[in-house]
C-alpha cells in the first residue's frame, strides 16, 4: 500500500486493485465493520441485486440488524452511479455530499463507502471523466466525514487503465509510481512517489484531469513526498501554470528540482526547498 510517510495525510480514500472477489469481500467486511463500530453509515456499492450483495457480506457482524436500521445500505452500482454513460464528475460529488449530509442528519458520524467501480471505467471516455471525479471527491473528502474504497478488477481492466485511476488517490495497492491528490492548507494538490520518464504522460493526464486552479496567481503543490521529478514533468507543470496565468510553486525537500527549473528557464515554476 502506498501512503504512510510519503503523504502528509491519509483521510480515507483508497484505490484497491484486486483479482480475487473473495479477498475483496473480506476487505469490504472488515472495512464496513470498522465503519459501523465508529458510528458511521456504511454502503456497499457493487454490481448485483441487494440479495446478492448481502451474501457478499454474510460474515459482517450484526448484518441483519445493520440493514434493518439502515446503518448499512446495499446499492447496485446503477443506483449510486449512472454507469450506462460517462459519469458527470460534479454531479456525482454533489450526490455523495448529499448522502453524507443525510447520514449526519440521521445521527451517524459520517459515510463510509466500498464501491466496486469496474463497470464505470471500461472505456477511455469513462476513465477520463471518472478520474476527474476521483480527484473532485478526493478533494471533498479531505474536509468532510466521508471515506471510500474504490475497487477495480484486474481481470477486466489493464494495468494502464487502473493506473489512470490509482494515481488520483492518496493510497493504493496498484503498481503506480506517483500519486496526485488533494492538498491541505495552502497546497491545492499533493504529490507523492516518483515522476520519471516512464510516467510523465500519465502525470500530464492526471494534472489535466485534476485541473488544479491557482489562488491569487499561485498554484501551490506540496511535493515533500516526491522522491524524484523528471524534467518532462516540470515542463508539464509549467504548461499548466501558463494556461492559468499563474506561477506553480513546487514545495519539495529535493534541491535538484530547483536546479532543473533553472536549467529549463521555466519562468512559470518556482521551487521552494523545505526541510
N, C-alpha and C positions, 0 to 999 in steps of 0.2 A: 504494500500500500504506500503510495507516495503522499507524503504530507509531513507531519511532525515538525522537526526543527527548521525545515526549509520554508515553512509557511508561518506567517506571524499570527495566524488564527485558523482554527478549524471550527466551523459553525454548523456542520451537519449537512453537507452536500457532497455525496459520494457517487462516482460513476463506477458501476460494478460490471465488468465483462465476465460472462460465465459460459460454460458449455455443458454443465450438469444441472438440469432442472431441480433435482433433489437437493443439491447444495444451495441453490438459490432459495428454495423453500425453507431450508433450515436457517439460512441467513435472515429471511423475512420473519420467521417465527421469533428469533432472538431479538431482532431489531424492534419489531412491533411490541413484543412483551416488555422491552425496556421503556417504550413509549407509554404503554398503559401504566406501568409502575410509576412513571413520572407525572401521571395525571393528564396526559395528552390524549386527544382524539387521534386514532391511527387509521390509515387507509391502506388497503392492498388494491392496486390498480393493475390489471393484467388481462390478457385475452381469456374469454370463457364466461360462463354464466355464474351467478352468485353461489350456486351449489358447488360447482367445480372449484371455485376459488376457496370456499370454506374447507373443502377436502385438502387443499394445499396447506392449510393452517391447522390441521387436526391435532397437532402437538402443542398448540398455543394454550397455555394455562388459562382457564376461565373463558374459553372461546365463546360458548353459548351465552354466558352472562354478558360478555362484552358486546355481542351482537344485539342482545335484547335492549340494552340501554344505549345503543348507538355510539358507544365508545370506539367500536370497531366498525368500519364500513368496508364492504367488498364491492368494488366498482369494475365492471367490464371496461376495457380501455376506451371503447367508443363513448362511454358516458362521461369520462373525465377529459377526453380529448376528441377533437374531430380528426379521426385517423384516416378517413377516406379522402382527405385532401391535405394540402400543405397547411401546417398549423399557423395560426396567427399569433406571433410571439407576444405582442402586447395584450391581446385579448386573453390568452392563456394565463398570463401573470395576473391579470385582474380576476380571473376565475379562482385562482388559488388564494389570492389576497382576500377575496370574499369568503372563501371556505375557512380560512384561518380566523377571520373575524367572527364567523358563525360559531366556530369551535370555542373561541374565547367567551362569546356571549352565552354559550351553553354551560360555562363553568370549567372548561378544560384549560390546561396551561399552555396549550399550543396545538399544532397539527404536525403529524409525522406521516410521511408517505413513502411506500415502496411501490415504484412504478416500473413494470416490465414494458419498455417503450420501443421494442424492436420494430413493431408494426408501423410505427410512426416515422421511421427514418430509412426506409428501403431505397428511396430514390435520391439522386443528388439534390433535387429541389427541396425535398422534405428535409434532408440533413442541413441544407443551407439555412432554412427557416428555424429548424429545431435547435441548431447550435446557437443561433441568435436568442431564442427563447431560453436556452440553458443559461446564457450569461445574464439575461434580464432577471430570471427567477433567482439566480445566484446572488445578484445584487440586492434583490428584495429580501431574501432570506438572511442576508448579512445583518439586517437590523430588525427583523421580525421573528416571532416564535414559530417558525416553520422549518422543518428539515426534510430531506429527501434522499432516498437511494434510487438512482436511475440505472436500471439493469438493461443490458444489451447482450443478445445471444450471439456468441462467436460462431455458432454453427450456421447462422443465417447472414451475418454481416462480415465483411472483410476486416482485417486488422486496420487497414487505412480508413475505412468508414468509421470504425469505432474510435480511432484516434481523433477524428474531426470533433467528436463529442466529448471524449475523455479529457481533452486538453482544456475544456472550458470549465472544469471542476477543480476545487481545491484539493480533492482527494480522489485517487483512482487506483485500481489494481491493473489497469491496462498498460500495455507496453508503449508509453508515450514519454518523450524526454522532457517536455515542458508543460507548464500549466499557466493559463491566463485566467484570472478570476477576479471577483470583486475586491477592491481595496478598502482600507479603513482610514478614517481621518481625512487628511488632505489627498491621499492617493486615490485616483479613480479606478485603477486596476493594480493587481499584484501579480508578479511574475515569479515562477519558481522553476528549478531544474536547469536545463541547458538549451540554449538556442544555437544550433550549429548548422553547417551546410546541408545536413540531411533533412532538416525540418523548417528551413526558412520559408518555404512556400506555405506550409501549414500555419506558421506563425502569421504570415501576411493575411491568410484567410481568416484566422481567428481574430486578428486585430480588426479586420473589416466587419466581421460579424458582431463583435462586441461594440465596435464603433464608439469607444470612449470619447467623451466631449470635454473640451478644456473648460476651466473655471478661471475667469479673469485673465484669459490669454495663456494660461499654463496648463499643461497636461501632465500631471504628476503620476509617475509609476513607481511603485515600491518593488524594486528588484533586488532587495537584500537576500532573497532566497535563490537568486540566479547564480549558478556556478560559472557559467561561460556564456558569452554572447558573440556571435559571428557578425562580421561587418555587414553582411547582407541584411540581417535583421535590424541593424541600426539604420540602414537605408530605408527599409520598410517603415520604421518608426518615424523617420524624418519625412517621408512622403505623407504619412497620416497626419502629422502635425501641420505640414504645409497646407493640406486640403482644408484644415480647420482654422488656418490663420493663427496658429499657436506655436508655442515652444514646448517641446516634450522635455520634461525634467525626469531623468532616469536616476533614481536613488539606489546606489549599489555599493557593496563593500569591495568591489573589484576595480582597482585603479586602471587596469588595462582598457576598460571601456572608454575612459576619458581620453586616453591616447588615441584610440581608434577614431573617435569623433573628431579629434584634432586633425588626424591624417586625412580623413574623408572630407574635411572642411564642411561639416554638417551644421550650418547655422541654426537649423530648426531643433537641434538636440543639444541639451546641456546635461552633463553628468555631474551629479553630486555624490562624492565618495563619503560614505558614512561608516562609522566604526561601531 
